[in-house]
Amino acid sequence: MRVGIIGGSGYAGGELLRLLLHHPEAEITFATSRTYEGEYVFMVHPNLRGYTTLKFSSLNISDTSKKCDLVFLATPHGTSKDMVPTLLGQGVKIIDLSADFRLKDPTNYPTWYEWEHPHPELLAKAVYGLPELHREEIKKADLVACSGCMAAASIVALAPVVKAGLIDRERIVIDVKIGSSGGGSDPTPSSHHPERFGSVRPYKIVGHRHTAEIEQELDLVGGRGVKVAFSPHAVNMARGILATSHLWVTQKVEERDLWRVFREFYSNEPFIRIVKYKKGVYQLPDPKVVVGTNFCDVGFELDNHVERLVVLSSIDNLVKGAAGQAVQCFNIMLGLDERVGLDVIGIH
């Protein structure tokens, strides 16, 4: 399939290029960048040197359908909402990595993103791009809205126990540690290396935007009434997310019950690994182990002292949290094995 990437010079765009250049069923026909128009892709993404001679081009949205059959939108939040109607009108399928079509309720956009959605009719058409929950819908989709990176790690960790009805759904606390690439490729004072290095910086610890999609998706899994307290922290690593969720059980739960719940929910998932060992260094999920891969590692511990369940999950925010999730959705839309182009072993 001929594919294009709009917004190819950012970190997520670079990962899309890396994954799709080796994908046997994808031909990248263009990648756009306003800043680097006319430059070789490998000048911005040096790891691609020797793999492509593609140059960044300007965006001419009116003739997109002449160049590709499917387009990946790796644009900043608030940008794709104005492009999508035109692209759909041309018959182009879309996988959007931004937040513009993630939320189903249009009234949530003023609350969480501070703008009115100009095309609320398309929110019902968009499929939330988390394959573990929406595989069948993705197969038939023309518009896929990939999840947020921290939302992906949180939802995958919590969906099994929410569905099983084991926890208090109105008291879910999620603490996330995320690497600097989660802030994008445009530098800011807070991402400046001397400020970032050595720090563990809480930011937007209440009212973070990802709260909305986490509650939306967990409501779909386990019924209405999910309430999430979500707090992220910027930490001293470039890539990776560790989500630590604190939950309170509502019934007697033993470790074997939790093994059964997670195994049954994820028994056929190619990119979910249950990580819970009693020896070794990496007994529970750790972002270092999944960097460069599309895996999400999930683990858990019971705290009977306060009837608490701790669920941990780790992902690479740029792969399973962005480009890898998008390519997994691409495979589903084409009817391919979901592992095509993504079946890689992480580094250690």
Secondary structure, DSSP 8 states (H G I E B T S, - for coil): -EEEEESTTSHHHHHHHHHHHT-TT-EEEEEE-SSSTTSBHHHHSGGGTTT---B-B---GGGHHHH-SEEEE---TTTGGGTHHHHHHTT-EEEE-SSTTT-S-TTHHHHHTSS--S-GGGTTT-EE--HHHHHHHHHT-SEEE---HHHHHHHHHHHHHHHHT-EEEEEEEEEEEE-GGGG-SS--TTTSHHHHTT--EE-S-SS-THHHHHHHHHHHHH-S---EEEEEEE-S-SS-EEEEEEEEESS---HHHHHHHHHHHHTT-TTEEE---SSSS-SS--HHHHTTS--EEEEEEEETTTTEEEEEEEE-TTIIIIIHHHHHHHHHHHT--TTTTT------
